[in-house]
Amino acid sequence: MAAAKTPPGTAGVQRGGSGRFGGSVRAVGRALHFPVTGTARGIRKATHAHGAGESGLGKLIELHAVNGAGDVMITVALASTVFFSVPTDEARGRVALYLAITMAPFTLLAPVIGPLLDRLPHGRRAAMAGAMLARALLALVLSGAVVTGSLELYPAALGVLVASKAYGVVRSAVVPRLLPPGFSLVKANSRVTLGGLLATGVAAPIGAGLQAVGARWPLFGAFAIFVAGMFLSFSLPRKVDSAKGEDTALLASDEQHVHGPQRRAARRPGLRTVGIAVTHALGANAALRWLSGFLTFFLAFLLREHPLTGQSAAVSLGIVAVAAGLGNALGTSVGAWLRSRAPELIIVTVVAVVLGAAVVAAAFFGAFLVACLTAVAGFSQALAKLSLDALLQRDVPELVRTSAFARSETLLQMSWVFGGAVGIAMPLNGALGLSVAAAVLAVGWAATVRGLLSSARHGGASRTRVA
């Protein structure tokens, strides 16, 4: 049987047509995928720049971004359930109950978290992954509680809060291990913080959209995000789990108790070995963190009951939230630029600035001044925290630096809890509330300014530069 012959050139035309068609399909596919792949490559390039990729800091930035996105999903779901879904008076009672059941126990647990994590120096990646997994599972528990309104909402929220703060403490301890060459600790922390802020800004509207679909959907989103974060935690370099050269910060005022057999005489850990500049800076930061907690709760209820002129309650809360976020992001960016230049003077200055803003806002209470106060408070809190990090780098020996980070973080979180409690208890009078805030800031500033200025004049307590 004779085989059918293909006319000359026909096969070539078919192959060429197929090749052109396949090339067109691939080109369309690349065009459709470019927004995703191009954005991912851009993010990876930014987070891994200046040696951050080689040191592992870039992976920590990405992990913190995942952490921020998951936390904001849970925040959106809880805020809608506890705050927005009921009348103001009932909401105030619900939020007070939420604060009492979740945050008040955390103030008792916070001093334990740092020392507990100090006992896990070889398992920091596992601790961060465990915090992610715990929040993923608790998000599923909350997804049922927000629909039924059962009391399991509150213990589950407490678990989320504790896991979130445990992650934050471990992250603070991990950063010094991942510093690229030529990076200061304040610059590294500013990059990590900015990554979290950007992720929060992207995830917040997505969470609001999921909330519009159903009360459970932001929590399902949080579950998926935290599961991804659990796996991402183990992608950090193995040196994160190394405890070489570390020790525990002791409750002693002289350096001889940091080393040798004398350290056994100390009964409990503390921060008094880190130098007077750090302790005063920590006090100033505690005042600013108190202000943050106070404004969060006080303005939430005040603006719901008395919105900004010409705006709804939701828009009013959105304005102050955006102002605070922008101020925080700006403070983080400025902190990266300033690096560790005169951190004592920076802290003294920003606390004085936010104190002045609080006094003006209390005296001439109005929409514009409230927004300005939240922006200034966010800016000052971010810049003061980065300056505190710089002091920890400068004055705290490497032997105790990780422990000092853990303990300072827990103290700041306790200050935020206390400020939130005062904000709930305050009458809904704008001028009165901001006057109280200004008074607390004035006390904190007066108690720390002398010690910080004295430390700046003498060049710091110890000048132990080891990073």
SEDREN-746691 format. One record per residue (C-alpha): residue in one letter; x, y, z. Coordinates in pm, whole numbers, m for minus. Layout:
% SEDREN-746691
<residuo=a | xx=X | yy=Y | zz=Z>
...
% end
This chain:
% SEDREN-746691
<residuo=m | xx=0 | yy=0 | zz=0>
<residuo=a | xx=144 | yy=337 | zz=m96>
<residuo=a | xx=172 | yy=592 | zz=179>
<residuo=a | xx=m3 | yy=923 | zz=125>
<residuo=k | xx=240 | yy=1196 | zz=45>
<residuo=t | xx=226 | yy=1532 | zz=203>
<residuo=p | xx=268 | yy=1819 | zz=m37>
<residuo=p | xx=606 | yy=1988 | zz=m7>
<residuo=g | xx=607 | yy=2269 | zz=252>
<residuo=t | xx=278 | yy=2169 | zz=413>
<residuo=a | xx=434 | yy=2012 | zz=723>
<residuo=g | xx=656 | yy=2313 | zz=770>
<residuo=v | xx=357 | yy=2544 | zz=752>
<residuo=q | xx=170 | yy=2334 | zz=1009>
<residuo=r | xx=465 | yy=2326 | zz=1244>
<residuo=g | xx=524 | yy=2695 | zz=1197>
<residuo=g | xx=157 | yy=2769 | zz=1261>
<residuo=s | xx=161 | yy=2553 | zz=1571>
<residuo=g | xx=477 | yy=2724 | zz=1690>
<residuo=r | xx=329 | yy=3069 | zz=1633>
<residuo=f | xx=10 | yy=2967 | zz=1814>
<residuo=g | xx=204 | yy=2821 | zz=2106>
<residuo=g | xx=421 | yy=3130 | zz=2124>
<residuo=s | xx=112 | yy=3348 | zz=2132>
<residuo=v | xx=m37 | yy=3140 | zz=2414>
<residuo=r | xx=285 | yy=3165 | zz=2612>
<residuo=a | xx=298 | yy=3540 | zz=2553>
<residuo=v | xx=m59 | yy=3581 | zz=2678>
<residuo=g | xx=21 | yy=3362 | zz=2978>
<residuo=r | xx=326 | yy=3571 | zz=3062>
<residuo=a | xx=120 | yy=3889 | zz=3032>
<residuo=l | xx=m145 | yy=3753 | zz=3267>
<residuo=h | xx=108 | yy=3631 | zz=3522>
<residuo=f | xx=334 | yy=3936 | zz=3511>
<residuo=p | xx=135 | yy=4144 | zz=3766>
<residuo=v | xx=178 | yy=3861 | zz=4016>
<residuo=t | xx=528 | yy=3741 | zz=3932>
<residuo=g | xx=656 | yy=4094 | zz=3869>
<residuo=t | xx=521 | yy=4214 | zz=4203>
<residuo=a | xx=665 | yy=3910 | zz=4381>
<residuo=r | xx=1006 | yy=3969 | zz=4223>
<residuo=g | xx=991 | yy=4336 | zz=4317>
<residuo=i | xx=907 | yy=4254 | zz=4679>
<residuo=r | xx=1181 | yy=3994 | zz=4696>
<residuo=k | xx=1432 | yy=4241 | zz=4549>
<residuo=a | xx=1337 | yy=4507 | zz=4805>
<residuo=t | xx=1343 | yy=4276 | zz=5108>
<residuo=h | xx=1671 | yy=4111 | zz=5007>
<residuo=a | xx=1860 | yy=4432 | zz=4917>
<residuo=h | xx=2191 | yy=4542 | zz=5075>
<residuo=g | xx=2289 | yy=4197 | zz=5194>
<residuo=a | xx=1958 | yy=4118 | zz=5366>
<residuo=g | xx=1908 | yy=3819 | zz=5139>
<residuo=e | xx=2243 | yy=3664 | zz=5223>
<residuo=s | xx=2211 | yy=3720 | zz=5599>
<residuo=g | xx=1853 | yy=3591 | zz=5622>
<residuo=l | xx=1704 | yy=3926 | zz=5725>
<residuo=g | xx=1502 | yy=3934 | zz=5403>
<residuo=k | xx=1320 | yy=3613 | zz=5502>
<residuo=l | xx=1245 | yy=3759 | zz=5844>
<residuo=i | xx=1099 | yy=4072 | zz=5679>
<residuo=e | xx=874 | yy=3851 | zz=5468>
<residuo=l | xx=775 | yy=3644 | zz=5772>
<residuo=h | xx=686 | yy=3959 | zz=5966>
<residuo=a | xx=477 | yy=4080 | zz=5673>
<residuo=v | xx=285 | yy=3752 | zz=5684>
<residuo=n | xx=243 | yy=3795 | zz=6060>
<residuo=g | xx=104 | yy=4148 | zz=6018>
<residuo=a | xx=m140 | yy=4039 | zz=5747>
<residuo=g | xx=m275 | yy=3754 | zz=5960>
<residuo=d | xx=m311 | yy=3971 | zz=6270>
<residuo=v | xx=m507 | yy=4238 | zz=6085>
<residuo=m | xx=m748 | yy=3975 | zz=5949>
<residuo=i | xx=m828 | yy=3865 | zz=6304>
<residuo=t | xx=m852 | yy=4226 | zz=6419>
<residuo=v | xx=m1108 | yy=4305 | zz=6148>
<residuo=a | xx=m1320 | yy=4004 | zz=6245>
<residuo=l | xx=m1309 | yy=4077 | zz=6620>
<residuo=a | xx=m1370 | yy=4451 | zz=6578>
<residuo=s | xx=m1679 | yy=4383 | zz=6369>
<residuo=t | xx=m1810 | yy=4129 | zz=6620>
<residuo=v | xx=m1729 | yy=4301 | zz=6948>
<residuo=f | xx=m1747 | yy=4669 | zz=6854>
<residuo=f | xx=m1947 | yy=4752 | zz=6542>
<residuo=s | xx=m2233 | yy=4503 | zz=6561>
<residuo=v | xx=m2401 | yy=4642 | zz=6875>
<residuo=p | xx=m2505 | yy=4985 | zz=7014>
<residuo=t | xx=m2236 | yy=5204 | zz=7171>
<residuo=d | xx=m2322 | yy=5133 | zz=7536>
<residuo=e | xx=m2330 | yy=4760 | zz=7480>
<residuo=a | xx=m2014 | yy=4779 | zz=7272>
<residuo=r | xx=m1835 | yy=4957 | zz=7555>
<residuo=g | xx=m1929 | yy=4679 | zz=7793>
<residuo=r | xx=m1824 | yy=4413 | zz=7545>
<residuo=v | xx=m1487 | yy=4574 | zz=7482>
<residuo=a | xx=m1430 | yy=4618 | zz=7855>
<residuo=l | xx=m1508 | yy=4250 | zz=7902>
<residuo=y | xx=m1277 | yy=4166 | zz=7613>
<residuo=l | xx=m997 | yy=4371 | zz=7772>
<residuo=a | xx=m1053 | yy=4213 | zz=8114>
<residuo=i | xx=m1069 | yy=3854 | zz=7992>
<residuo=t | xx=m794 | yy=3872 | zz=7732>
<residuo=m | xx=m552 | yy=4156 | zz=7797>
<residuo=a | xx=m560 | yy=4166 | zz=8176>
<residuo=p | xx=m443 | yy=3803 | zz=8208>
<residuo=f | xx=m180 | yy=3881 | zz=7948>
<residuo=t | xx=m29 | yy=4143 | zz=8180>
<residuo=l | xx=28 | yy=3857 | zz=8424>
<residuo=l | xx=160 | yy=3624 | zz=8155>
<residuo=a | xx=385 | yy=3882 | zz=7988>
<residuo=p | xx=665 | yy=3870 | zz=8251>
<residuo=v | xx=670 | yy=3493 | zz=8208>
<residuo=i | xx=693 | yy=3487 | zz=7827>
<residuo=g | xx=1040 | yy=3642 | zz=7807>
<residuo=p | xx=1209 | yy=3411 | zz=8060>
<residuo=l | xx=1026 | yy=3112 | zz=7912>
<residuo=l | xx=1152 | yy=3191 | zz=7563>
<residuo=d | xx=1502 | yy=3245 | zz=7705>
<residuo=r | xx=1493 | yy=2873 | zz=7786>
<residuo=l | xx=1436 | yy=2796 | zz=7416>
<residuo=p | xx=1746 | yy=2953 | zz=7255>
<residuo=h | xx=1792 | yy=2650 | zz=7030>
<residuo=g | xx=1430 | yy=2647 | zz=6912>
<residuo=r | xx=1350 | yy=2999 | zz=6801>
<residuo=r | xx=1235 | yy=2894 | zz=6455>
<residuo=a | xx=1014 | yy=2629 | zz=6612>
<residuo=a | xx=880 | yy=2883 | zz=6863>
<residuo=m | xx=786 | yy=3124 | zz=6582>
<residuo=a | xx=629 | yy=2842 | zz=6382>
<residuo=g | xx=440 | yy=2730 | zz=6693>
<residuo=a | xx=304 | yy=3082 | zz=6745>
<residuo=m | xx=186 | yy=3084 | zz=6383>
<residuo=l | xx=23 | yy=2741 | zz=6410>
<residuo=a | xx=m148 | yy=2832 | zz=6738>
<residuo=r | xx=m305 | yy=3141 | zz=6581>
<residuo=a | xx=m410 | yy=2942 | zz=6273>
<residuo=l | xx=m597 | yy=2690 | zz=6488>
<residuo=l | xx=m745 | yy=2959 | zz=6712>
<residuo=a | xx=m868 | yy=3145 | zz=6403>
<residuo=l | xx=m1078 | yy=2839 | zz=6321>
<residuo=v | xx=m1215 | yy=2839 | zz=6677>
<residuo=l | xx=m1298 | yy=3209 | zz=6645>
<residuo=s | xx=m1470 | yy=3149 | zz=6310>
<residuo=g | xx=m1736 | yy=2953 | zz=6494>
<residuo=a | xx=m1752 | yy=3184 | zz=6794>
<residuo=v | xx=m1816 | yy=3501 | zz=6591>
<residuo=v | xx=m2128 | yy=3340 | zz=6443>
<residuo=t | xx=m2270 | yy=3184 | zz=6759>
<residuo=g | xx=m2154 | yy=3460 | zz=6996>
<residuo=s | xx=m2040 | yy=3200 | zz=7249>
<residuo=l | xx=m1806 | yy=3279 | zz=7535>
<residuo=e | xx=m1525 | yy=3077 | zz=7375>
<residuo=l | xx=m1460 | yy=3395 | zz=7175>
<residuo=y | xx=m1273 | yy=3548 | zz=7469>
<residuo=p | xx=m1035 | yy=3267 | zz=7569>
<residuo=a | xx=m959 | yy=3209 | zz=7200>
<residuo=a | xx=m883 | yy=3580 | zz=7161>
<residuo=l | xx=m656 | yy=3559 | zz=7466>
<residuo=g | xx=m469 | yy=3272 | zz=7303>
<residuo=v | xx=m427 | yy=3471 | zz=6983>
<residuo=l | xx=m295 | yy=3769 | zz=7179>
<residuo=v | xx=m45 | yy=3563 | zz=7378>
<residuo=a | xx=78 | yy=3382 | zz=7066>
<residuo=s | xx=113 | yy=3712 | zz=6881>
<residuo=k | xx=319 | yy=3869 | zz=7160>
<residuo=a | xx=529 | yy=3554 | zz=7196>
<residuo=y | xx=611 | yy=3580 | zz=6826>
<residuo=g | xx=703 | yy=3948 | zz=6873>
<residuo=v | xx=940 | yy=3868 | zz=7159>
<residuo=v | xx=1113 | yy=3593 | zz=6962>
<residuo=r | xx=1138 | yy=3817 | zz=6655>
<residuo=s | xx=1312 | yy=4086 | zz=6860>
<residuo=a | xx=1558 | yy=3825 | zz=6981>
<residuo=v | xx=1619 | yy=3694 | zz=6629>
<residuo=v | xx=1699 | yy=4025 | zz=6455>
<residuo=p | xx=2052 | yy=4065 | zz=6602>
<residuo=r | xx=2141 | yy=3723 | zz=6461>
<residuo=l | xx=2050 | yy=3828 | zz=6106>
<residuo=l | xx=2224 | yy=4165 | zz=6072>
<residuo=p | xx=2387 | yy=4209 | zz=5728>
<residuo=p | xx=2738 | yy=4360 | zz=5720>
<residuo=g | xx=2726 | yy=4734 | zz=5786>
<residuo=f | xx=2366 | yy=4724 | zz=5915>
<residuo=s | xx=2281 | yy=4884 | zz=6247>
<residuo=l | xx=2019 | yy=4716 | zz=6461>
<residuo=v | xx=1785 | yy=5014 | zz=6432>
<residuo=k | xx=1803 | yy=5001 | zz=6052>
<residuo=a | xx=1729 | yy=4628 | zz=6049>
<residuo=n | xx=1434 | yy=4670 | zz=6287>
<residuo=s | xx=1298 | yy=4957 | zz=6080>
<residuo=r | xx=1299 | yy=4738 | zz=5769>
<residuo=v | xx=1122 | yy=4455 | zz=5949>
<residuo=t | xx=865 | yy=4693 | zz=6100>
<residuo=l | xx=803 | yy=4869 | zz=5770>
<residuo=g | xx=743 | yy=4534 | zz=5601>
<residuo=g | xx=478 | yy=4453 | zz=5860>
<residuo=l | xx=313 | yy=4793 | zz=5820>
<residuo=l | xx=294 | yy=4762 | zz=5443>
<residuo=a | xx=143 | yy=4414 | zz=5469>
<residuo=t | xx=m110 | yy=4543 | zz=5722>
<residuo=g | xx=m211 | yy=4823 | zz=5487>
<residuo=v | xx=m266 | yy=4576 | zz=5204>
<residuo=a | xx=m446 | yy=4314 | zz=5414>
<residuo=a | xx=m683 | yy=4552 | zz=5597>
<residuo=p | xx=m908 | yy=4633 | zz=5296>
<residuo=i | xx=m898 | yy=4267 | zz=5189>
<residuo=g | xx=m1014 | yy=4169 | zz=5537>
<residuo=a | xx=m1292 | yy=4429 | zz=5521>
<residuo=g | xx=m1402 | yy=4284 | zz=5188>
<residuo=l | xx=m1406 | yy=3932 | zz=5332>
<residuo=q | xx=m1603 | yy=4063 | zz=5630>
<residuo=a | xx=m1867 | yy=4192 | zz=5390>
<residuo=v | xx=m1899 | yy=3840 | zz=5248>
<residuo=g | xx=m1939 | yy=3683 | zz=5591>
<residuo=a | xx=m1816 | yy=3712 | zz=5949>
<residuo=r | xx=m1611 | yy=3394 | zz=5921>
<residuo=w | xx=m1421 | yy=3474 | zz=5604>
<residuo=p | xx=m1152 | yy=3705 | zz=5751>
<residuo=l | xx=m1074 | yy=3428 | zz=6000>
<residuo=f | xx=m1048 | yy=3171 | zz=5723>
<residuo=g | xx=m808 | yy=3410 | zz=5554>
<residuo=a | xx=m609 | yy=3442 | zz=5877>
<residuo=f | xx=m591 | yy=3061 | zz=5901>
<residuo=a | xx=m440 | yy=3033 | zz=5553>
<residuo=i | xx=m194 | yy=3316 | zz=5617>
<residuo=f | xx=m69 | yy=3176 | zz=5948>
<residuo=v | xx=m27 | yy=2828 | zz=5802>
<residuo=a | xx=194 | yy=2982 | zz=5534>
<residuo=g | xx=382 | yy=3167 | zz=5809>
<residuo=m | xx=441 | yy=2843 | zz=5995>
<residuo=f | xx=626 | yy=2695 | zz=5699>
<residuo=l | xx=805 | yy=3023 | zz=5630>
<residuo=s | xx=942 | yy=3024 | zz=5986>
<residuo=f | xx=1153 | yy=2718 | zz=5912>
<residuo=s | xx=1305 | yy=2888 | zz=5606>
<residuo=l | xx=1502 | yy=3120 | zz=5836>
<residuo=p | xx=1876 | yy=3041 | zz=5862>
<residuo=r | xx=1983 | yy=2781 | zz=6118>
<residuo=k | xx=2196 | yy=3040 | zz=6298>
<residuo=v | xx=1870 | yy=3181 | zz=6436>
<residuo=d | xx=1863 | yy=2881 | zz=6670>
<residuo=s | xx=2219 | yy=2931 | zz=6788>
<residuo=a | xx=2263 | yy=3047 | zz=7146>
<residuo=k | xx=2636 | yy=3102 | zz=7117>
<residuo=g | xx=2751 | yy=3401 | zz=7323>
<residuo=e | xx=2416 | yy=3465 | zz=7493>
<residuo=d | xx=2319 | yy=3488 | zz=7857>
<residuo=t | xx=2030 | yy=3611 | zz=8068>
<residuo=a | xx=1986 | yy=3970 | zz=8184>
<residuo=l | xx=2012 | yy=3975 | zz=8563>
<residuo=l | xx=1860 | yy=4185 | zz=8837>
<residuo=a | xx=2181 | yy=4359 | zz=8943>
<residuo=s | xx=2315 | yy=4711 | zz=8909>
<residuo=d | xx=2684 | yy=4634 | zz=8861>
<residuo=e | xx=2849 | yy=4453 | zz=8572>
<residuo=q | xx=3035 | yy=4200 | zz=8788>
<residuo=h | xx=2709 | yy=4010 | zz=8837>
<residuo=v | xx=2675 | yy=3944 | zz=8466>
<residuo=h | xx=2963 | yy=3697 | zz=8458>
<residuo=g | xx=3117 | yy=3441 | zz=8688>
<residuo=p | xx=2972 | yy=3253 | zz=8983>
<residuo=q | xx=2808 | yy=3568 | zz=9121>
<residuo=r | xx=2533 | yy=3544 | zz=8856>
<residuo=r | xx=2388 | yy=3246 | zz=9045>
<residuo=a | xx=2309 | yy=3471 | zz=9338>
<residuo=a | xx=2056 | yy=3665 | zz=9134>
<residuo=r | xx=1708 | yy=3539 | zz=9206>
<residuo=r | xx=1516 | yy=3667 | zz=8907>
<residuo=p | xx=1586 | yy=3829 | zz=8569>
<residuo=g | xx=1557 | yy=4201 | zz=8506>
<residuo=l | xx=1692 | yy=4495 | zz=8310>
<residuo=r | xx=1905 | yy=4684 | zz=8560>
<residuo=t | xx=2230 | yy=4555 | zz=8413>
<residuo=v | xx=2175 | yy=4725 | zz=8080>
<residuo=g | xx=2264 | yy=5082 | zz=8176>
<residuo=i | xx=2076 | yy=5393 | zz=8284>
<residuo=a | xx=2022 | yy=5519 | zz=7929>
<residuo=v | xx=1830 | yy=5204 | zz=7834>
<residuo=t | xx=1613 | yy=5207 | zz=8146>
<residuo=h | xx=1518 | yy=5573 | zz=8098>
<residuo=a | xx=1454 | yy=5517 | zz=7727>
<residuo=l | xx=1236 | yy=5222 | zz=7817>
<residuo=g | xx=1038 | yy=5442 | zz=8056>
<residuo=a | xx=980 | yy=5702 | zz=7784>
<residuo=n | xx=875 | yy=5432 | zz=7539>
<residuo=a | xx=637 | yy=5290 | zz=7799>
<residuo=a | xx=468 | yy=5632 | zz=7824>
<residuo=l | xx=428 | yy=5644 | zz=7445>
<residuo=r | xx=296 | yy=5289 | zz=7432>
<residuo=w | xx=49 | yy=5379 | zz=7709>
<residuo=l | xx=m67 | yy=5668 | zz=7491>
<residuo=s | xx=m113 | yy=5432 | zz=7196>
<residuo=g | xx=m337 | yy=5198 | zz=7396>
<residuo=f | xx=m530 | yy=5490 | zz=7543>
<residuo=l | xx=m598 | yy=5656 | zz=7207>
<residuo=t | xx=m695 | yy=5325 | zz=7048>
<residuo=f | xx=m983 | yy=5264 | zz=7288>
<residuo=f | xx=m1075 | yy=5617 | zz=7390>
<residuo=l | xx=m1102 | yy=5753 | zz=7034>
<residuo=a | xx=m1281 | yy=5439 | zz=6915>
<residuo=f | xx=m1571 | yy=5507 | zz=7151>
<residuo=l | xx=m1552 | yy=5884 | zz=7138>
<residuo=l | xx=m1569 | yy=5900 | zz=6758>
<residuo=r | xx=m1843 | yy=5641 | zz=6743>
<residuo=e | xx=m2057 | yy=5853 | zz=6974>
<residuo=h | xx=m1936 | yy=6194 | zz=6848>
<residuo=p | xx=m1799 | yy=6158 | zz=6493>
<residuo=l | xx=m1577 | yy=6417 | zz=6332>
<residuo=t | xx=m1764 | yy=6712 | zz=6187>
<residuo=g | xx=m1953 | yy=6615 | zz=5873>
<residuo=q | xx=m1836 | yy=6251 | zz=5884>
<residuo=s | xx=m1989 | yy=5921 | zz=5986>
<residuo=a | xx=m1850 | yy=5719 | zz=6274>
<residuo=a | xx=m1686 | yy=5466 | zz=6040>
<residuo=v | xx=m1523 | yy=5740 | zz=5831>
<residuo=s | xx=m1406 | yy=5921 | zz=6145>
<residuo=l | xx=m1241 | yy=5607 | zz=6279>
<residuo=g | xx=m1088 | yy=5543 | zz=5938>
<residuo=i | xx=m937 | yy=5892 | zz=5926>
<residuo=v | xx=m762 | yy=5863 | zz=6262>
<residuo=a | xx=m651 | yy=5505 | zz=6187>
<residuo=v | xx=m498 | yy=5607 | zz=5854>
<residuo=a | xx=m332 | yy=5909 | zz=6017>
<residuo=a | xx=m179 | yy=5688 | zz=6286>
<residuo=g | xx=m61 | yy=5435 | zz=6028>
<residuo=l | xx=96 | yy=5700 | zz=5808>
<residuo=g | xx=269 | yy=5855 | zz=6109>
<residuo=n | xx=403 | yy=5516 | zz=6215>
<residuo=a | xx=533 | yy=5441 | zz=5866>
<residuo=l | xx=697 | yy=5785 | zz=5843>
<residuo=g | xx=860 | yy=5740 | zz=6183>
<residuo=t | xx=995 | yy=5402 | zz=6079>
<residuo=s | xx=1139 | yy=5547 | zz=5757>
<residuo=v | xx=1298 | yy=5843 | zz=5938>
<residuo=g | xx=1441 | yy=5604 | zz=6198>
<residuo=a | xx=1615 | yy=5406 | zz=5925>
<residuo=w | xx=1767 | yy=5728 | zz=5790>
<residuo=l | xx=1878 | yy=5857 | zz=6132>
<residuo=r | xx=2018 | yy=5514 | zz=6225>
<residuo=s | xx=2167 | yy=5540 | zz=6576>
<residuo=r | xx=2256 | yy=5909 | zz=6585>
<residuo=a | xx=2197 | yy=6052 | zz=6936>
<residuo=p | xx=1912 | yy=5813 | zz=7028>
<residuo=e | xx=1868 | yy=5976 | zz=7370>
<residuo=l | xx=1807 | yy=6316 | zz=7213>
<residuo=i | xx=1567 | yy=6166 | zz=6959>
<residuo=i | xx=1358 | yy=6007 | zz=7236>
<residuo=v | xx=1350 | yy=6325 | zz=7444>
<residuo=t | xx=1251 | yy=6529 | zz=7138>
<residuo=v | xx=973 | yy=6305 | zz=7008>
<residuo=v | xx=812 | yy=6267 | zz=7352>
<residuo=a | xx=819 | yy=6645 | zz=7391>
<residuo=v | xx=663 | yy=6686 | zz=7045>
<residuo=v | xx=379 | yy=6442 | zz=7111>
<residuo=l | xx=324 | yy=6602 | zz=7452>
<residuo=g | xx=285 | yy=6940 | zz=7284>
<residuo=a | xx=46 | yy=6789 | zz=7029>
<residuo=a | xx=m164 | yy=6636 | zz=7307>
<residuo=v | xx=m181 | yy=6967 | zz=7496>
<residuo=v | xx=m290 | yy=7156 | zz=7184>
<residuo=a | xx=m547 | yy=6890 | zz=7089>
<residuo=a | xx=m690 | yy=6898 | zz=7442>
<residuo=a | xx=m709 | yy=7278 | zz=7450>
<residuo=f | xx=m856 | yy=7319 | zz=7100>
<residuo=f | xx=m1031 | yy=6988 | zz=7048>
<residuo=g | xx=m1133 | yy=6936 | zz=6687>
<residuo=a | xx=m1127 | yy=6695 | zz=6395>
<residuo=f | xx=m805 | yy=6820 | zz=6239>
<residuo=l | xx=m614 | yy=6828 | zz=6569>
<residuo=v | xx=m728 | yy=6478 | zz=6664>
<residuo=a | xx=m601 | yy=6344 | zz=6332>
<residuo=c | xx=m276 | yy=6534 | zz=6380>
<residuo=l | xx=m234 | yy=6394 | zz=6731>
<residuo=t | xx=m276 | yy=6034 | zz=6614>
<residuo=a | xx=m27 | yy=6092 | zz=6332>
<residuo=v | xx=227 | yy=6250 | zz=6567>
<residuo=a | xx=173 | yy=5972 | zz=6822>
<residuo=g | xx=233 | yy=5706 | zz=6558>
<residuo=f | xx=543 | yy=5885 | zz=6431>
<residuo=s | xx=684 | yy=5935 | zz=6780>
<residuo=q | xx=616 | yy=5580 | zz=6894>
<residuo=a | xx=792 | yy=5432 | zz=6592>
<residuo=l | xx=1094 | yy=5661 | zz=6614>
<residuo=a | xx=1129 | yy=5623 | zz=6991>
<residuo=k | xx=1113 | yy=5244 | zz=6967>
<residuo=l | xx=1383 | yy=5239 | zz=6701>
<residuo=s | xx=1597 | yy=5466 | zz=6918>
<residuo=l | xx=1548 | yy=5229 | zz=7210>
<residuo=d | xx=1670 | yy=4949 | zz=6984>
<residuo=a | xx=1978 | yy=5157 | zz=6904>
<residuo=l | xx=2051 | yy=5201 | zz=7276>
<residuo=l | xx=2013 | yy=4828 | zz=7332>
<residuo=q | xx=2266 | yy=4773 | zz=7055>
<residuo=r | xx=2507 | yy=5031 | zz=7195>
<residuo=d | xx=2490 | yy=4975 | zz=7570>
<residuo=v | xx=2390 | yy=4611 | zz=7619>
<residuo=p | xx=2661 | yy=4344 | zz=7590>
<residuo=e | xx=2587 | yy=4067 | zz=7344>
<residuo=l | xx=2578 | yy=3822 | zz=7634>
<residuo=v | xx=2251 | yy=3973 | zz=7761>
<residuo=r | xx=2111 | yy=4157 | zz=7459>
<residuo=t | xx=1859 | yy=3892 | zz=7354>
<residuo=s | xx=1719 | yy=3868 | zz=7705>
<residuo=a | xx=1697 | yy=4247 | zz=7727>
<residuo=f | xx=1496 | yy=4262 | zz=7405>
<residuo=a | xx=1249 | yy=4005 | zz=7536>
<residuo=r | xx=1194 | yy=4183 | zz=7864>
<residuo=s | xx=1165 | yy=4531 | zz=7715>
<residuo=e | xx=902 | yy=4408 | zz=7469>
<residuo=t | xx=687 | yy=4254 | zz=7741>
<residuo=l | xx=702 | yy=4574 | zz=7949>
<residuo=l | xx=591 | yy=4783 | zz=7651>
<residuo=q | xx=299 | yy=4551 | zz=7584>
<residuo=m | xx=190 | yy=4577 | zz=7946>
<residuo=s | xx=196 | yy=4957 | zz=7914>
<residuo=w | xx=m31 | yy=4935 | zz=7610>
<residuo=v | xx=m277 | yy=4719 | zz=7804>
<residuo=f | xx=m288 | yy=4966 | zz=8092>
<residuo=g | xx=m345 | yy=5258 | zz=7856>
<residuo=g | xx=m629 | yy=5072 | zz=7688>
<residuo=a | xx=m795 | yy=5007 | zz=8024>
<residuo=v | xx=m780 | yy=5376 | zz=8113>
<residuo=g | xx=m919 | yy=5467 | zz=7770>
<residuo=i | xx=m1226 | yy=5247 | zz=7824>
<residuo=a | xx=m1289 | yy=5386 | zz=8172>
<residuo=m | xx=m1270 | yy=5752 | zz=8067>
<residuo=p | xx=m1589 | yy=5955 | zz=8011>
<residuo=l | xx=m1650 | yy=6034 | zz=7643>
<residuo=n | xx=m1527 | yy=6392 | zz=7667>
<residuo=g | xx=m1257 | yy=6471 | zz=7414>
<residuo=a | xx=m1092 | yy=6761 | zz=7595>
<residuo=l | xx=m1092 | yy=6576 | zz=7928>
<residuo=g | xx=m954 | yy=6253 | zz=7782>
<residuo=l | xx=m673 | yy=6422 | zz=7594>
<residuo=s | xx=m589 | yy=6630 | zz=7901>
<residuo=v | xx=m541 | yy=6309 | zz=8100>
<residuo=a | xx=m325 | yy=6172 | zz=7820>
<residuo=a | xx=m114 | yy=6487 | zz=7820>
<residuo=a | xx=m71 | yy=6466 | zz=8198>
<residuo=v | xx=51 | yy=6105 | zz=8182>
<residuo=l | xx=293 | yy=6193 | zz=7902>
<residuo=a | xx=423 | yy=6489 | zz=8100>
<residuo=v | xx=498 | yy=6266 | zz=8398>
<residuo=g | xx=675 | yy=6012 | zz=8178>
<residuo=w | xx=875 | yy=6278 | zz=7999>
<residuo=a | xx=979 | yy=6455 | zz=8320>
<residuo=a | xx=1083 | yy=6126 | zz=8480>
<residuo=t | xx=1313 | yy=6031 | zz=8192>
<residuo=v | xx=1442 | yy=6348 | zz=8029>
<residuo=r | xx=1708 | yy=6424 | zz=8290>
<residuo=g | xx=1854 | yy=6075 | zz=8282>
<residuo=l | xx=1854 | yy=6060 | zz=7901>
<residuo=l | xx=2017 | yy=6400 | zz=7858>
<residuo=s | xx=2278 | yy=6314 | zz=8119>
<residuo=s | xx=2351 | yy=5988 | zz=7940>
<residuo=a | xx=2380 | yy=6169 | zz=7606>
<residuo=r | xx=2626 | yy=6420 | zz=7752>
<residuo=h | xx=2845 | yy=6142 | zz=7891>
<residuo=g | xx=2825 | yy=5928 | zz=7580>
<residuo=g | xx=2611 | yy=5647 | zz=7722>
<residuo=a | xx=2646 | yy=5420 | zz=8018>
<residuo=s | xx=2882 | yy=5165 | zz=7883>
<residuo=r | xx=2937 | yy=5213 | zz=7509>
<residuo=t | xx=2963 | yy=4841 | zz=7459>
<residuo=r | xx=2956 | yy=4828 | zz=7079>
<residuo=v | xx=2940 | yy=4468 | zz=6979>
<residuo=a | xx=2712 | yy=4463 | zz=6672>
% end
